[in-house]
Amino acid sequence: MTDTQTATGTVTLDEARPVVTMTGISIGFPGVKALDGVDFRLFPGEVHALMGENGAGKSTLIKALTGVYQVDAGTVEVDGAPVTFTGPAQAQAAGISTVYQEVNLCDNLSVAENIMLGHEVRRFGVVDWPATRRAAREHLRTLDLDLDPRSQLSSHSLAVQQLVAISRAMVVDARVLVLDEPTSSLDADEVARLFDVVRGLRDRGVAILFVSHFLEQVYALSDRMTVLRNGTLVGEYRTADLPRVELVQKMIGRSLEVLERLEESPKPVIAARDDTRPYLQALGLGRKGSIEPFDLDVYAGEVVGLAGLLGSGRTELARLLYGADHADRGEVRVEGKPVRLRTPRAALGHKIVYSSESRKTEGIIADLTVRENIVLGLQAERGWLRRVPRRKADEVVATYVEALGIRPANPDAMAGNLSGGNQQKVLLARWLATQPRLLLLDEPTRGIDVGAKAEIQRLVADLAAQGMAVVFISAELEEVLRLSHRIAVLRDRRKVAELVNTDDVTTDDVVDLIASAVPADALADGPGAGGTAATTADVVTTEDVDVLRKGDRA
């Protein structure tokens, strides 16, 4: 046995030579240091999880390994020999194959054609299709997959297509298999089948790099893990030696620098409300493959925070409330009356608006002016045949440019030329101009500077104080605690807990709930339980948090 010193301690590993060693890897983009001196090792016959929040550097490290990105500093070794890949083809030739979240196959071709694409059996320069199908069948058999190689890929489920993609990756006799979020769209049975295949490959000596935001899956499958945060190495650990709570803490950090520099503010005062009628009520609302059924009440004058790691279902929940995605179960009530929110325009008709986390792709239209971007929400509300009068548009734009401090204060400036913080303000102005009753904010402070972050936080607090209902999503737990009256906790696309944000609730309490292995229905018969255990989590107190802590550490 050998001991290896990492950024946070000592990890004991079996004596073996890594198949991949990455040392001091640094990669930068304009204004961004994506990776800064990161070390990474991958051993044969193991499943190694690469963990970290959004922006931690996971994708960049994978792309450095597979030749998509060139490194600015550091070395990559395969079987102890230095390598420099100038593209994915060279990495694949060295035995490194990747299966991405989005299956990169041709669904109009057969299973055999997909598996053997580029590696068909040929005789005299012509593809021998019977031999090619036999070869495909053998590759499927090595993974214990009983599929007809002649069947069209599109006739199979997404889970089976993932398995075909793995089979295709192994055609080149890969020694390293990178699985990037392979389970994001699979149900429990499909995940189990995929894991059986992955374990079989591991037992054959293949080194498997596994990326997932599902903590339960990571602990069920991986042997070791490497944790990244903000482009730097936190550490390398045996999975069995790292409790879930500690993993989450290492991923998000004990404190976030940007929030330490913000002025401390007291927790929000619980809003006065009529407990018999929330403004919006979700009852058993869910969508297969997206988020499990959940209950959620949102009252006028309060901020409900959604806490959880990336991939936990926060955005999926918000999109169901907005009608951007269609729920296939449950119902939504607005002011006590059932409503059908099948489109964003239907939600807008009920004064519900949504500010997407994808500011550049689903929010700001860079080629339009600030004025045009702000007026878009009003125009959508009126319908495209009834133009917003120019005088009204000018008044609305002037009001929100001044109220939100949008800079430059020129409504004719191109929105794409504004800073990230000012683009976020323009997006907020667009929806505030519609006079909403419920504002769904998905990562409104991501990627903006400290000053803009503080201004947006104050704006959210002011809107709630004026009676608006707000659902607030942020990966930064301190921000969620600073603004929220109540917090719904999500994990693995399921609402697992809900707590009132009293003065004694801390980030550690929320981390414990995110990481806890105790299922929500385990407390369904206890105090404060609401709804059925199958569709809702408990409203917990700080005493319940202590119970969950003990259960996780047992």
Secondary structure by P-SEA (a helix, b strand, c coil): cbbbbcccbbbbbccccccbbbcbbbbbccccccccbbbbbbbccccccccccccccaaaaaaaaaccccccccccccccbbbbbccaaaaaaacbbbbcccccccccccaaaaaacccccccccccaaaaaaaaaaaaaaaaccccccccccccccaaaaaaaaaaaaacccccbbbbccccccccaaaaaaaaaaaaaaaaabbbbbbbcccaaaaaaccccbbbbcccccccccccccccaaaaaaaaccccccccccccccccccccccccccccbbbcccccccccccbbbbbcccbbbbbbbcccccaaaaaaaaaccccccccccccccbbbbcccaaaaaaacccccccccccccccccccaaaaaaaaaaaaacccccccaaaaaaaaaaaaaaacccccccccccccccaaaaaaaaaaaaaaacccbbbbccccccccaaaaaaaaaaaaaaaaabbbbbbbbccaaaaaacccbbbbbccccccccccccccccaaaaaaaaaccccccccccccccccccccccccccaaaaaaaaaaaac
